[in-house]
Amino acid sequence: MQSQRKIIHVDMDAFYASVEQLDDPSLRGKAIAVGGGHRGVVAAASYEARKFGVRSAMPSKTAKEKCPHLIFVRPRFQRYKEISSKIRNIFHDYTDLVEPLSLDEAYLDVTENKKGIESANYIAKEIRKRIFEETGLTASAGISVNKFLAKVASDINKPNGQKTIHPTKINEFLENLPIEKFYGVGKVTANRMHTLHIFKGADLKAKSLDELEKLFGKSGRYYYNVVRGIHNGEVKPNRIQKSVAVERTFWDDINEDEQIDEKLKSLSLELEERLGRREIQGKTLTLKIKYKDFSLYTRSKTQELYFENAEKFYNTAKQLWELRPFDKAIRLLGLSLSNLNTEEKKQVSVQLKIPFLEFED
């Protein structure tokens, strides 16, 4: 295994929704969704709403059906950025190796930290305590030897908790971890793995690299490595985001025009929501299609001005869809925006999640 690092993944708890409940006491204890409204998608849901199955990226109509008393709140990204900046300043008191993933989530490498603290577990506790004292919000953390493990760990004791995966416990932890808890395994892939009798890490580990690559293409190598605790990605501060993408894999292959149209609309709305969160614009839209036989097709359109909204994404995506070379069942649709204004700004905000320990539970 690679030389051991001390990595923390910090993830704010229901960040946007929690900020709204913090600023408006009348919303506390209630099921709220940030975003949504008449035609949008949910950007974030409070824990009270999540109990009813409301999730981010869900169409607002579906969210309201699941939770009739749901309260929709208009997002205030400037306020979220303001609080995110305070949180990031706390991170930088401990290390300059901070990789934000978005406004509410980041990785920290605290192997060598500014305070000379040996225990990453202690650092994570201290950071979470300071976040609460200075913002009134709670955060969860995951701590281990690489980004993958830290990311998985940060979800274990949510909300307002942390989990350390000690180097000596990595194999045991991963072998007993339900497959749907692996970062990078979505709902559709998890369902497919279940049909292959892969329910836990141990079942995944029993498959050879050759088998996994035949079953899952290039993702097979990723699954083969992470179930063995291998993930060599470094914490990269100040990374420039080059694209923003949304995609959907379908358990049942689809080929009806009506279904495709509905999916393209949903993806366009979700892409608009993500871009708004990060104050990003782009000039190149790419449609990605994966067919039932796993063959892949992409087509892009670049324009002089930045794409403005979901309607523009949808109209362009429909044009690109009409240019597809095959009229056969598909299992994945995706939209991505590149040629971003981040290349002009040379900096972009991303969500952060942070866990870390010395190594103890």
N, C-alpha and C positions, 0 to 999 in steps of 0.2 A: 504493500500500500504506500501511497505517496507520503512524504513527510507531513506530519500532522500540523494543521493550522487550528486556530481557534476562531470559528466563524459564528456570528450571531445574525439571526434573521428577525427583525423587529416588524411586527404587523399591528397597526392600530386596529382597535376593535370597532367594527361598523363605523368607520371614520366619519363619512359625510353625515350619516344619520345621527351619530353621537354629537357632532358639532351642532346640529340643529336643535337637538334636545338640550344641549348645554346652554345655548343662547336663548331658547324659548322654553321656560319651565313648564308651560302648559302642554308641551309635547312629551314630557317625560313619562315613561311607563306605557306609552301608546304605540300602536303599530303604525309606523310611518315609512314612506318611500321617498327618497330624493330622486327628482327627475320624473319620468313618466308623463302624467298629464293626459291630454286627449289622444295623442298619436305616438307618443314616445316610448322609450323603454326605461326600466328602473335602473338608475345608476348605483343606488345603494339602498339597503333595507335595514331597519332597526331589528334588534334581536326579537322584539315583540312581534314584528311582521314575519320574521323567518320561521317562527313556530307554525305559521299557516302555510309555509312553503313558498313564500315570496323570496325571490332571489334577484341579484343584479343581472342585467341583460335580458330580463323577462319583459315581454310586452306589457304595457300598463293595463290593458284590457284583461289579460290573463291574471295579473296580480290582483286586480279588483275582484275577479271571480273567486279567487282563492281566499281573499280576505276582504269581505264587503265593507268593513269599517276602516279600511286602510286610508290614511291621510297622506296625500301627495304634497310634497314641499318643493318649491322651486330651488334648484341648486345655486349656491353662492360660491363659485370657484375662487374668487378673490379672497374670501374669508378662509377657505380651506388651504389656500396657498400661504396665507399669513401664518396660520397655525403650523403648517408643515415646515415652514422656515424656522420656527422656534424649535421644533423637534429636531430638525437637522443640525441646528447649532449645538444641541445637547450631544448628539452623536459625535460631532467634531471636537468636543471636549475630551473625548477618549481616543479617537483615531481619525486620521485623514483618509483611511481606506474605507470609504462609505460609498456604496453603490445603490442609489435610489432606483426603485422599480416604478414608483409613481408617488403621488403625494403622501400616501399613507403606509408605505412599505419600503424596507431597505435592507441590504446586507452590510454587515460590518466585519472587518477582519481586525481582531483585537489581539492577535498573536503577540505583537509588540505594541503596547498602547502607551498613551501619554502619561498615564497615572502610575505606570509600573505595577499594575494589579495582575497577579498570577491567574486568578480564577475568572474565567469568562462567565461562569454562572453568576458570580458576584457582580460583575460589570453589568450583566443584563438586568439583574434585580435593581441595581442602582439607577440605571437608565430609565427603567419603567417607573420607579418611584419618582424620579425627577420629572418625567413627562406628566405624571398625574398632578404633582405639586405645582408645576408651572403652566399647565393648560387645563387641568380639570378632566382630562380624558385618560382612558386606560389603554394599555398596549399589551400584546402578548409577544413572547419571544421563543425562539428555538436556538439551541446551541449545540454545535458539534464540530467535526473536523473538515466539513466541506459545505458548499452552498446547498446542495440537494438535501442532505441530512438536516441541516438547519431549517430549511424551508418546510420540510415534512414535520419536524419537531414543533415548529411554532403553532401548528394547528391542533396539537394534541390536547393542550389544556386551556384552550380558548373558552370564554373571554377572560382577560385579566389574569393570565397564568403564564408559566414558562416550562419548558421541558428540555433537559439535557440528554443527549445520546452520547454516553461515555465511549471512548474508543474500544474498550473491552466488551461493550454490549451491542456494538453495531450489528454483527451477524444475527444475534438472537432477536434484536428489535426488528430488523428487516424481514427475517424469515416468518415472523408472526404477524406482520403488518398486512391488513386486508389490502387487496390489490387496488381497490378504488382510492386508497389513501396515498398511493404513490404519486408524487408530483409529476405531471406529464401523462398520466393515465386518465383520460376523460371518461364520461359516462358510457359512451358508445364502445370505446375500447375495453372498458371494464366488463361490459356485457358480453363482448366477444370473447374475452379471456375466460369468463365464467362458462361459456359453452365449450371451451377447451379444457375445462376442469382446473383452471388456474384461479384460485380463490385467495391465496396468500402468497407472500414473498417466497416461501419455501417451494411452492408449486412452480413459480416462475423460474426459480433458481435451478430447478431440475431440468429445464429445457436447455439444449445446447445453443450456442451462438448461431449455428447453421439453421436450426429449427426456427429460432426467433426471427431471423432475417427472412426466411421463407414465408413466415406467417405475417410479419409486420413491416417488411421492407427495411428501409434504413433506420427506422425507429427500433428495430430489433436489437441493434448493437447498444443503443441507449439503455433499453430495459435490461440487457445482459449485464451491463456495467453497474447500473445504479443498484440493482438488487444485491450486488456484492460490495456496495458501499464505495464504488469508484466514481468519482466526479471531479475532474481536474480544473473546472472553471475558476478563474481568479476573481476576487472582488475588484471591480473596475470603477474607480471614482471618475466622475465627470465624463461618463460615456455619452456620446452623441447618438441620439435615437435617429435611425435612418428610415424607419417605416413603422406604420401602425397597421395591424391586421386583425380581422375577425373572420372566423370560419365556423362551419357547422358540419359535423359528420352525422350521417343518417343511419340509424339502425336498419331501417328498411330502405332499400334503394328507391330513388324517386325519378320520374321522367315525365310527369304530367305538367303541362305549361302552367296551370293554376298553382300547383305546388311550388314550382320554381319561382314564379312571380312573387308569391307570399314570402319565400325564403330570402329573395333578393331585397325586398322591402325591409324585412326584419334586420338583415345584415347592414343595410344602409343606415337605418336608425341607430343601431348599436355602434357603428363606426363613427357617426356624428357625435354620439354621447362620449365616446372615448377621446375623440379629438378635442372636444370642448373641455374635458377634464384637464387636459395637458396644454391647452392653448396652442395646439399644433394645426397647421394647414399644410396642404400638399398639392402638387400639380400633376402627379401621375397616379392614375387609378388602375389597379390590376385585378382582373377576375381570375380566380383559380377554380378549376374543375378537376375532381378526381373521379374517374369512372369505376364501375363495378369491378373491372378487371385490374384496378389499381394504376392504369395508365393516367398520366397527368397532362393537363392542358392549361396554359396561361395565356392571357391576352391583355395588353395594356393600352391605355390612351393617355397621352400627355397634352396638356393645354397650356396656353400662355399665362393665364391667371389661375390663382388658387381655387380649387373646388370649394364651394361655399356651404353646402348643406346636404342633408339626406336625400332630398329630391334630385339634386345633381348627381349624387352617387348612384342612385337607383336608375335614372335615365341612361347614364353612361354604361352601367352594368348591363342593362337590357340590350344596348347596342352591341356590347362585347359578347353577350350570350348568343346573339343571332349569328355571330361569326364563328361559332364553335364548329369543329370539323366533323364531329360525330353526333348522331342523334340516338343516344343509347342511355340506359339507366346510369345515374350517378350516385356516388356515396358521400361526396363532400363538395361543398361550395364555400368559397372564401372571397373576401374583398380586402385589398390592402392599398394603402396610400403611401407613396414615397415621393422623392424630390421635395422634401419637407422644408419648412422655414427654419427648422432647427439648424440646418446647415448654414443659414445666414446668422442666426443667433449664436451659434457655436456652443449652445448649452440648452438643455431641456430638463424639465422636471419629470421625475418618474416616481412610482410608488415604492415605498420602502417597507421591508420587513426585517427585523433584527432579533436573533437569539445568540447567547453565548455564556460559556461556563469555564471553570478551571479544569476540571472535569469531575463533577459530582452531581447527583440528582438533587 
